[in-house]
Amino acid sequence: MTSPLEGLDPALNQPKRLAAIAMIAASTSCDFAFLRDQLQLNDSDLSRHMTALNHAGHVTVRKTGRGRGSTTTYSITPAGRAAYGRHRDTLTAFLAAHDPSTPSP
């Protein structure tokens, strides 16, 4: 018997990581400042979560420039897109199956 939560990705269980990958998946890329401002995170918190997503193989990191003029940009990887899709589909199915407003058969 498989768990109804088997499709959840441990790297995406953190709400901030899930929100970040959702934003990145909806575009070709997102830069650090945009993610920080949209998610209302401080630099350190966002950096920690993006490092975890990068280490999980879900995003790639591209740095351009040096010093104050540098830009860090994130793009979703094919593996990250697949993991995000499975994670989202698993959550959606689980929540739908346990929706208290849906009458039981």
C-alpha positions as CSV (number, residue, x, y, z in Angstrom):
1,M,0.0,0.0,0.0
2,T,1.4,3.4,-1.0
3,S,1.1,6.5,1.1
4,P,-1.2,9.2,-0.2
5,L,1.7,11.6,0.5
6,E,4.3,9.6,-1.4
7,G,4.7,12.3,-4.1
8,L,5.7,15.0,-1.7
9,D,9.3,16.2,-2.2
10,P,11.1,16.8,1.1
11,A,12.9,19.8,-0.3
12,L,9.6,21.5,-1.1
13,N,7.9,20.8,2.3
14,Q,9.0,24.2,3.5
15,P,6.4,26.8,2.6
16,K,9.0,29.4,1.6
17,R,10.7,27.0,-0.7
18,L,7.4,25.9,-2.2
19,A,6.4,29.5,-2.8
20,A,9.8,30.3,-4.4
21,I,9.8,27.3,-6.8
22,A,6.2,28.1,-7.7
23,M,7.3,31.6,-8.7
24,I,10.3,30.4,-10.6
25,A,8.3,27.7,-12.4
26,A,5.9,30.3,-13.7
27,S,8.6,32.2,-15.5
28,T,11.9,31.6,-17.4
29,S,13.9,32.9,-14.4
30,C,13.7,35.1,-11.3
31,D,16.3,37.2,-9.8
32,F,17.1,37.3,-6.1
33,A,15.8,40.7,-5.4
34,F,12.5,40.0,-7.1
35,L,12.0,36.8,-5.1
36,R,13.0,38.5,-1.8
37,D,10.6,41.3,-2.4
38,Q,7.7,39.2,-3.5
39,L,8.1,36.6,-0.8
40,Q,8.9,39.3,1.8
41,L,12.0,37.5,3.1
42,N,15.3,38.8,4.3
43,D,18.4,38.1,2.3
44,S,19.7,35.5,4.6
45,D,16.4,33.5,4.8
46,L,16.0,33.5,1.0
47,S,19.6,32.6,0.4
48,R,19.3,29.6,2.7
49,H,16.1,28.3,1.0
50,M,17.5,28.9,-2.5
51,T,20.7,27.0,-1.6
52,A,18.6,24.1,-0.4
53,L,16.7,24.1,-3.7
54,N,19.9,24.3,-5.6
55,H,21.5,21.4,-3.7
56,A,18.3,19.3,-4.3
57,G,18.8,19.9,-8.0
58,H,15.6,21.9,-8.4
59,V,17.0,25.2,-9.5
60,T,20.2,26.5,-11.2
61,V,21.9,29.6,-10.1
62,R,23.5,32.1,-12.4
63,K,25.6,35.0,-11.0
64,T,26.5,38.0,-13.2
65,G,28.7,41.0,-12.3
66,R,30.7,41.6,-9.2
67,G,30.1,43.6,-6.0
68,R,27.1,45.9,-5.7
69,G,26.2,45.5,-9.3
70,S,26.0,41.7,-9.2
71,T,22.8,39.8,-9.9
72,T,21.8,36.3,-8.9
73,T,19.2,34.6,-11.1
74,Y,17.4,31.3,-10.6
75,S,15.9,29.0,-13.1
76,I,14.0,25.8,-12.6
77,T,15.6,22.5,-13.8
78,P,13.7,19.8,-15.6
79,A,14.0,17.7,-12.4
80,G,12.8,20.6,-10.3
81,R,9.8,21.1,-12.6
82,A,8.9,17.4,-12.4
83,A,9.3,17.4,-8.5
84,Y,7.2,20.6,-8.2
85,G,4.5,19.1,-10.4
86,R,4.4,15.9,-8.4
87,H,4.4,17.8,-5.1
88,R,1.6,20.1,-6.3
89,D,-0.5,17.2,-7.7
90,T,-0.1,15.2,-4.5
91,L,-1.1,18.1,-2.3
92,T,-4.1,18.9,-4.5
93,A,-5.3,15.3,-4.5
94,F,-4.8,14.9,-0.8
95,L,-6.6,18.1,0.1
96,A,-9.5,17.3,-2.3
97,A,-9.9,13.8,-0.8
98,H,-10.1,15.3,2.7
99,D,-12.2,18.4,1.9
100,P,-14.8,18.7,4.7
101,S,-17.2,20.5,2.4
102,T,-17.4,17.5,0.0
103,P,-20.1,15.0,1.1
104,S,-18.9,11.4,1.7
105,P,-20.3,8.7,-0.6
